[in-house]
Amino acid sequence: MEHHIFQALKKTCLVEDIAKSQYTRCGRTDKGVNAMGNVCSLWVRQASNYCQMLNHCLPPDIRMLAYAEVSPHFDARFSCIYREYKYFFCQGQMDIKRIESACRKLIGLHDFRNFCKKDDSSMPDEDGEQNFMRRIFNFSVEPVHINQSDPHLSMWMCVIRGSAFLWHQVRCMMAVLFLIGRGEDEESVIDLLFDTEKLPDQRPNYEIAAENGLILSECGFDDVQWAQSAVAGDVETYKVFLKQFDEAAVAMCISEVMMRQYAQRDWTGNEAGDKWTDIVESVTKARRKQKVDDSSVIRKAAEGAKKREVK
């Protein structure tokens, strides 16, 4: 994305040399992750409407929404007081109440080394080591769309606001919450992941949540007055979102119709005469019990660390 922004800045002659513009960005996102509220800062020449100028030179899915004049000491990364992410997911066979309860354990100041991917570029602490301490201000679960005919198809989102985040931290936290929501582990696994004595080394090799559900939704600053883009530009941006919605909605409807047709097939031939929904629930519970009995990857890692310590 930044490649296109740099090209637009040069094409509009807002900057001559990006390297000399003191460019900084507030948050970074993984490939496949969306951002609605990211912020960058840099020195540019004086102009009347920065958003309109840049949007004319940017791809349709990259939009400048607002701009602000700030002090010479402003830095998009280090002047930020909070960052907010949203993660969207389908309910499926998960227990939302279990997820809501587990979310509360993640609020506060914690060592999140077992909820991230190690990043050598992160700022070290006073001892020259990577600092994994991060503060989460709020972690909530909110409904997006409740499917009245089949609650398993309901859409939810987690809203996570914190001072700063480690690489893959949100996706790792969501992965652990999904384990708890599916009944494959208990809330206490979060306490285990926070215990750097039991899990002192590399993060346990659990699979992190997919990137396509994540969006950087907001970056917060003190004393920044945003100037909105022209109304015409807002209309064009809205059209981009509308097109994306149309494409995604059609794909979702097709999938839902196919699932309903599959569920409506004659499953009376099975021995118990169960409906398809009963069969799905039965198989899911059996696999869930097997995973719990086998112990999770996280708990196995803790057991392995304990055995190495004993030796």
N, C-alpha and C positions, 0 to 999 in steps of 0.2 A: 504493500500500500504506500509506504513512504517514497518508494521510487516514483510513483505517479505524482505525489505531492511535490517532490523536488523538481520534477519536469515542469509542472504547472507554475511553480514559483519562478523558474527561469524563463519560461515562455512569456509570462506576464511582466517580466523584468522587475519583479518585486525584490529579488535578490540577484546579485551577480555571482557570488560564490557561496554555496551552502556551508562549506567548511568554515567560513569567516562570519557566518550569520549568528553564531552561538545557538544553534538549533538544539532544543531539548523536547522530549515528549513525556507526558505524565505517566502513561501506562503502556505496556507492551502486551500484545496478544499472540497466542499461538496461531499457526496456520489453520484456517477453518473456523476461527473464533471471530465473532462480530464485535463491533464497538459502536455504540451510539453516542457516547459522551467523552471520547478521548480528547486531550488537549495538548497542543504543542506551542512552544514559544520560540521566537526568533526576532532578529532585527530586520525590518523591511523598509522600503521607501514609502513615503506618504502617498496614500491613495484614498479615493472616495468610498468605495465599497469592495472590501477585500473578498468577501464571500462570493459575490457575483462574478468578480474577475476570475477567481480560481475555479469556480464550478463550471465555467465555460470551457475550461481546459482539462477538467478531470473526467474520468469514466463515470457513467451514471450511478454506479454503486458506491462511489466515494464522494461525499458532500461536505462542504464547509457550512456549518449551521449558524455560527456567531463568532464575533471577534471582540477583543478588548485591548485598550492601551493600558499598559502596566508599568510599574517602576523598573528602572534599569537593573535592579537586583533580582527581579522575578525569575524563577526557574520552574518550568512546568512540572518537573519531577519532584524537586525538593520543597517547593512552596505549597504542594498539595497537602491538605489536612485530612482528607479521606478519599477512598476509592470505593465505588459500589459496583458489584457484579450481580447479574441475575443468571440463574441456571434453570432452563425449562426442561421438563420431563413428563413422560406419560406415566400415569399411576400404575398400570399393569397389575401385577399381583402383590404390590407393595402395600404395607400398612402405613398410611400417612401419619397417624398419631405417633407411631414409633419414631418416624423421621423427625417430627416436630419436637419430641422429647429429647432426641439425641442432639439436635441442633443447639440446644441451650448449653450443652457441655463445651461447645466450641467457642462460646462467647468469652471474651476477656483476653488477658495477656498470657500467651503460651509459647512453648518451644515447638515449632511446627516442622522440625527436621524430618519427621516421618510422614509428613503430609506434603512433600514437595519433591522436585527433582533437583539434585545438587547443581549449583550454578557458580562456576569459578569467577564470573564477572560481578557477583554481588559484593556490596561494600563489606569489608571485614570489620570486626570489632577491635577493641583496644589491644587484644592479644594476637591480632593478625588472623584470627579464625573467622569463618563465615558466621554471621549472626542470624540465627533462625527464630529469634523472638519477634512475634508479631501480635498486634492487638486487634481483635474483632469486636466492633461496637455493637453490631446487630446481626442476627442470623435467624431469619423467619421463613416459614413456608406459606405461600399464598395461592389460592385457586386462580387459574386463568380461564379455564372452560370446563364446567362440570357436565359430563355426558349423562343425561337423565336415563336413557335407555340401557346404558352399560357403563357403570361407574369406572370399570377398569380402563376405559378409553378416555377418562378425564385427564386434563392437562393441568399441571401445577408448576410453580416456579419457586425456587429458593432465592431470597434476596439477602446478599451478604455485603455488609459495609465494614470496612476496616481501614486502619491507618496506611497499610501497605501490604502487598502479598508477595510470596515467594513464587518461583517458577512452578507452574502446574499445581499450585496450592489449592485453588478452588476445585479443580477437577479431581484431585486426590480426596478432598473432604467429601465431595459428592459421592465418590466411589464407595467410601466407608459408610456413608449414610444409606446408600442403596443396599449394601450388605445387611445393615440393620433393618431396613424397611422390608427386605425380602425374608427376614427371619433367619438369615444365614450366620448371624453373629449378634451379640448383645451390646448394649450401650457401653459396657465396661471395656470394650475393645478400644474406645477412644482414650480412656485413661491409660491403657497399655501403650498406645502409640505416643502419648505424652511422656511416658516414663523412659527417659534417656539412659537410665541404668540398665533396664531390661532390654531396650532396643537402642544401643548406643551408636551403631555403625550406619550402614546404608539402609535406606527405607526398605521395608519388606516388599517383595515383588508382587503386590496386588495390582490388578488391572485398573488403570485410572478411567474416569468417566469420559465419554466421547466429547470431542471439541465442539460439535455443532449445536449443542444446547446452551453454550455459554456466550454471554454478551457483557462487555464492559459498558455499563449503563450511565455512570456519572462519576465525575471527578470534582471534588469540592475545594474551593479556595476562599480565603478571607479577602474582603474588599476588592472584588473583581466585578465590574459592571459590564455585562455582556451587551453588545450592540447586535441586534438581530439582523439577519439578511433581509433583502427586499421580499415583499409578498410573492412576487412572481417566482422567485427562487424557491420559496417554501412550497409553492404549488408543484413545481417540477420535482422537488424532493419527495413530496407526498405521492406523486405518480410512480416514482421508482418503488416506494414501499408497496403501493397498491398492486403493481405488476408482480412483485415477489410474493405477495399474499395470494394472488390469483393462482400462481403456479403451485405454491405449496398446498393451498386449499384443495385444488383439483386432485393432486397426488394423494392427499389424506382421504378424500372422499372415495377414491378408487380403492384404496386399501381397506377402508371400512366396509364397503360393499362386498369385497372379496371375502373378508372375514365373516361377515354375516351369512353369506351363501354357504361357506364352509361349515359354519355352526348349525345351519338349518338342514344339513344332510341327514339322512336316516341312519342314526347311530343305534337304533333299537336292536341291532344284531349282536351287540356285545352282551356278555353273560349277565351283567347286572341290570341291563336295560337302562343305563344312565344316559342323561342328556350330554351333549358335547361339553357344556360348561362344567358339568360335574366331573367329566373325564379329565379336563384340563386342570381343575383344582386338585384332583387326586394325584395326578402325575407330578404336579408342581410341589405338593406337600411331601411326596416321597423323595424327590430330588433334594428338596430343602433339608429334610431330615438327614439325608446321606451326607450333605455338605457340612452340617453341624456336627454330626458324629465323626467325620473325618478331620475336624478342626480346620480353622481357616488358615490361609497362608500367613496371616499376621501372627496368630498365636504359635504357629510352627516356628516362625522366625524367632520369637521370644524364647521358645523352648530350646532352640538351637544355640542361641546366644548364652543361655544359662549353662548348657552343657560345656560350651567352650570355656566359660569362666571357671567351671569346676575343674577342668583339666589343667 
